[in-house]
Amino acid sequence: MFNACCDVKKEVEILNPDETLTIERVKHYLSITAKARDKATSLASNPDEESMLNTLLSMADDYANDAQYFLDQGDLIRAFGAINYAHAWIDAGVKLRLLDGHGDDVLFTLP
């Protein structure tokens, strides 16, 4: 069934340059996430919170590294997806009040 739906030829869609995924756009989001990672500081006040925060930041760092790897391989879609996951882990830390976003409502979704 899946193969049957994929046999249909589709017309080439012209993309709006503002909606096209480019190396520059992925690098831009890598930069934004790096800024968020640098700006957010720990609010963890006990060992359990510290452990949770370490997990969040480890996931963010792993996804950011994956994004760079995918970018280096020329896989822009996976790079873009990975960097968005990385930023989401950092943002979750701010939202959960494990990280201080220092009032920056551009880099973070503030509590």
Buried (B, 14 or more C-beta within 10 A) or exposed (E): EEEEEEEEEEEEEEEEEEEEEEEEBBBEBBEBBBBBBEBBEBBBEEEEBEEBBEEBBEBBBBBBEBBBEBBEEEBBEBBBBBBEBBBBBBBBBBBBEBBBBEEBEEBBEEE
